[in-house]
């Protein structure tokens, strides 16, 4: 999963770095697929970037189907962080859909009658309700969208969309503090709820009962909800069951303290989710959530000490976050160390291969056979052979002797030749055979070259080390 997330991230970076080229070759549909894959792997920022690019590509290519879907997906992604922008995008998706409905959709008596249209209307109403709730404004626009969606769903007998729109109407009524109306809508939604939508419908129904202080009914509905792997839904159910228990005890102040503690715990939960993109610690996050649920269950069993336990939950949750951060950091350090060791081993192997290839090339040179001949016979190299040696060494040593000539322009050709022979590892005896001098004279010339040209007076440093360096 981590490799897949990294692969998607690299693709996104390449897309942004080569945006002009990709704009000509990539289709809006393929870009939408990449965006949905990024969002599925919790790469939110990359997903939003790819969705915006999808909208641009779709508008340029007049791919209206992809265009309205991308607007809808981006609105969903921004619904929590920027409800106003989410509402604008949903209105844009609605406009595109109304002007360019799906091919399989046909208007009935001048009105669109498709499921996708109902979904878009319902989303628009939900986001409009969010904006109205935050800004404490009227819910007229939200109700208009939802009622239109409900009428279409009812005429077309779409039970799942009837349930969805009734649930949305119940949510709006609850936000307007019309709890009786919210309860009525929620009851109607429950009658037609599908398995997929039942949990959301039951939440609204239970919340309406709780707001009307009908504690027995609220508790019965909450206990019907089976969160499964949905940790956030489990949090909602358990926290509200705790509130019901406290309200029955008349512990109003304790209930407020617990609600505040739950808010703090929920804040810590969302912060932990944000760190998932950086450390890819999905397993640790699940463990932390399980720990939190375990602490909450203990708190419900000890209602007489609810205030103390709620405080302990906050403290222990913070300790867990710190602990998991430290574990994540240690794991990241281990991964970096393993990666460094792997790279070091690869570099060593590469150096061995390079050295082998260099020696292989040098051994195949005709002039090397002459230089490595045994005995004390005179060795003569023509200017062409000297040039061949230097060209070969420059090719395998990244222009070492070309750089040497550039940095030391006053060097004599004999000195260059001596450096070439030293680099080739030619014995002092054979070097003496070339220059017609003794071995000690060769050693003396190397010392003089090392001191006069390279300025190295340390006797422990050889000419070979200087050339290698």
Secondary structure, DSSP 8 states (H G I E B T S, - for coil): -HHHHHHHHHHHHHHHHTHHHHHHH--HHHHHHHHHHHHHTT-HHHHHHHHHHHHHHHHHHT-HHHHHHHHHHHHHHHTTT-HHHHHHHHHHHHHHHHHS--TT---BTTB---HHHHHHHHHHHHHHHHHHHHHT---HHHHHHHHHHHHHHHHTT-HHHHHHHHHHHHHHHHHTT-HHHHHHHHHHHHHT--HHHHHHHHHHHHHHHHHTT-HHHHHHHHHH---TT-HHHHHHHHHHHHHHHHHHHT-HHHHHHHHHHHHHHHHHHHHHHHTHHHH--HHHHHHHHHHHHHHHHHHHHTGGGHHHHHHHHHHHHHHHHHHHHHHHHHHHHHHHHHHHHHHHHHHHHHHHHHHHHHHHHHHT-HHHHHHT--SS------HHHHHHHHHHHHHHTTSHHHHHHHH-TT--HHHHHHHHHHHTT--HHHHHHHHT--HHHHHHHHHHHHHHTT----TTS-HHHHHH-
